Amino acid sequence: MQRRYIPLFLLIWILILAGCAGAGGRGVLFEDDFEDSSSGWDVDRYEGLERGYQAGVYFIELHKPHWFTWSTPGRRAGDVIVEADVRLASGAGDGHFGVICRHADADNFYYFAISPDGYYAILKRTNGHFEVLTGGGMLPTQAVKTGGEINSLMVVCRGEKLSLYVNGERAGEVTDGTHRKGEFGLGAGSGATGSIRVEFDNFRVTWP
C-alpha cells in the first residue's frame, strides 16, 4: 500500500495559517485612514453641510439645527464588524455621531450613535422613519469620553444581533432583523444649536 504523508514543514505552515484564520475571522473587507481623497467617500458642500477629506481625516460639518447626514464608500455587506475613531472637533455637545451598517438606501439602515456629552443609542431607519431600538432616547454611558476626546467605536452587525462597543466596553446590544444587507459608513447629526464638526479616522470593516 502506498503511504500518504505531509512533510513536517508543510504541516506546520498549514497549522499556522489555520490559526491566523481562526484568530482573525474572515479577514478585512475594507479599511481607510483617509489619506487618499479618492477612496470613495462623499465630498460636497451645501448651504448647511460640508463633508470630505482633510489632513488625514474624514469630516462632517453641519451648520443648521437638527440636521443628520451620512456617507458610505459604496461597499455592501451583510454581517460585518465596523470600527472607527471619532471626535467632536468643534461645536456644541448636543449633537451625535457614529457608524452605519446595512444601508440599503437613504430610508433604510441602522445607525449606532454616541454624543460628546456621554450618551449612546442604536437606531433603525425604516421607510424614512427613525426608531430608537435601545429605549425611548439616548441613554447615558460612562464608556464615552466626553468633550473633544477621541472615542473608538466598534459595531457588530451579526444576524439579528446588533452591538455597539465604545472604547472597548459594550454600551448596548439589541436584536432586530429588519435590515439584512447594505452599505457601511459614518454619520453625524446636529442638535438644537445647529453647529457641529465631527472628524473620523482609522475606519475598518472586517467579517465577524
C-alpha positions in Angstrom: 0.0 0.0 0.0 1.3 3.4 -0.9 1.9 5.6 2.2 0.4 9.1 2.0 2.1 11.8 4.1 2.5 15.6 4.6 6.1 16.9 5.1 6.6 18.3 8.6 7.3 21.9 7.4 4.2 21.9 5.2 2.1 20.6 8.2 3.5 23.4 10.4 2.7 26.0 7.8 -0.9 24.8 7.4 -1.4 24.9 11.2 0.0 28.5 11.3 -2.4 29.6 8.5 -5.3 27.9 10.2 -4.5 29.6 13.5 -4.4 33.0 11.8 -7.7 32.4 10.1 -9.3 31.4 13.4 -8.0 34.4 15.3 -8.9 37.0 12.6 -12.2 35.7 11.3 -12.6 36.0 7.5 -10.3 39.0 7.2 -10.5 42.6 6.3 -13.3 43.7 3.9 -12.4 47.4 3.8 -10.2 49.9 5.6 -9.4 53.6 5.2 -7.1 56.0 7.0 -8.5 58.9 4.8 -5.1 59.8 3.5 -6.3 59.2 -0.1 -9.1 61.6 -1.0 -10.2 59.3 -3.9 -11.1 56.3 -1.7 -14.9 56.7 -2.4 -16.5 58.8 0.4 -18.8 61.8 -0.4 -17.2 65.1 -0.9 -19.6 68.0 -1.2 -20.7 71.4 0.2 -24.1 72.9 0.6 -25.6 75.8 2.5 -25.8 73.9 5.8 -23.5 71.0 5.2 -19.9 70.2 4.3 -18.2 66.8 4.2 -14.9 65.5 2.8 -11.2 64.7 3.5 -8.8 67.0 5.3 -5.4 66.4 6.9 -5.8 62.6 7.1 -9.3 62.5 8.5 -12.8 62.4 7.1 -15.1 65.2 8.4 -18.7 66.0 8.5 -19.7 69.6 9.3 -23.3 70.8 9.9 -24.5 74.4 10.3 -28.2 74.0 10.8 -30.1 72.6 13.9 -31.4 69.1 13.9 -29.7 68.0 10.7 -28.4 64.5 10.0 -26.2 63.2 7.2 -24.0 60.3 6.5 -21.5 58.9 4.0 -20.6 55.5 2.7 -17.7 54.3 0.5 -20.0 52.3 -1.8 -19.3 48.8 -0.4 -22.1 46.4 0.6 -22.1 43.5 3.1 -24.4 41.7 5.5 -22.7 40.6 8.7 -19.8 43.0 9.5 -17.7 44.4 12.3 -17.2 48.2 11.7 -14.6 50.2 13.6 -13.8 53.9 13.6 -12.2 56.6 15.7 -14.3 59.7 16.1 -14.2 63.0 17.9 -16.0 66.3 18.2 -13.7 68.8 16.5 -15.9 71.8 17.2 -19.4 72.8 18.0 -21.8 72.2 20.9 -22.1 68.9 22.8 -25.7 68.3 21.9 -25.0 66.6 18.6 -24.3 63.0 17.9 -22.1 60.9 15.6 -21.3 57.3 14.8 -21.3 54.3 12.5 -23.8 52.9 10.0 -24.4 49.4 8.8 -26.8 47.7 6.3 -27.6 50.9 4.5 -29.9 49.5 1.8 -30.9 53.0 0.7 -31.4 56.5 2.1 -34.5 55.4 4.0 -33.4 52.0 5.4 -30.3 51.4 7.6 -29.0 51.0 11.2 -27.2 53.9 13.0 -25.1 53.5 16.1 -24.5 56.8 17.7 -22.8 58.5 20.6 -22.9 62.0 21.8 -20.0 64.1 23.2 -21.8 64.6 26.5 -21.8 60.8 27.2 -24.8 59.2 25.7 -25.4 56.4 23.1 -28.2 54.9 21.0 -28.8 52.2 18.4 -31.4 53.4 15.9 -33.2 51.9 12.9 -34.3 53.8 9.9 -37.2 52.1 8.0 -39.0 53.7 5.1 -37.7 57.1 6.1 -38.6 57.0 9.8 -36.2 56.6 12.7 -36.9 54.3 15.7 -34.6 54.1 18.7 -34.0 50.4 19.5 -32.3 51.0 22.8 -35.2 52.7 24.5 -37.0 56.0 24.5 -34.0 58.1 23.6 -30.2 58.3 24.0 -29.0 56.5 27.2 -26.1 57.5 29.4 -22.9 55.5 29.4 -19.6 56.0 31.2 -17.8 54.4 28.2 -17.9 57.6 26.2 -15.1 60.1 26.6 -16.7 63.4 26.7 -15.8 66.7 25.1 -13.4 66.6 22.2 -11.6 63.4 23.1 -11.3 60.6 20.6 -13.7 57.7 21.0 -13.1 54.3 19.4 -16.3 52.7 18.2 -16.9 49.1 17.2 -20.2 48.0 15.8 -21.0 44.3 15.3 -23.9 43.5 12.9 -24.2 39.7 13.0 -27.5 38.2 12.1 -30.2 39.8 14.1 -27.8 40.9 16.9 -26.6 44.5 16.8 -24.0 45.6 19.3 -22.2 48.9 20.0 -18.8 49.0 21.8 -17.3 52.3 22.9 -13.6 52.3 23.9 -13.7 48.5 24.3 -16.8 48.5 26.5 -20.1 47.2 25.3 -22.5 50.1 25.6 -25.6 48.5 24.1 -27.0 45.5 22.3 -30.3 44.9 20.6 -32.0 42.2 18.4 -33.6 43.2 15.1 -33.9 41.5 11.8 -35.4 44.2 9.6 -32.3 45.1 7.5 -30.1 42.2 6.3 -27.6 43.8 3.9 -26.4 47.1 2.7 -23.5 49.6 2.8 -21.5 50.6 5.8 -20.5 54.1 6.7 -20.3 57.1 9.0 -22.9 59.6 10.2 -23.3 62.7 12.2 -26.2 64.9 13.4 -26.5 68.4 14.9 -28.5 69.3 18.0 -30.6 72.4 18.8 -27.6 74.7 18.5 -27.0 73.7 14.9 -23.3 73.8 14.6 -21.0 70.7 14.8 -17.9 69.4 13.1 -17.0 65.7 13.6 -13.8 64.0 12.4 -13.4 60.3 11.7 -10.2 58.2 11.3 -9.0 54.6 11.2 -12.1 53.2 9.6 -12.0 49.4 9.3 -14.5 46.7 8.3 -14.0 43.0 8.9 -16.0 39.9 8.6 -17.4 38.7 12.0 
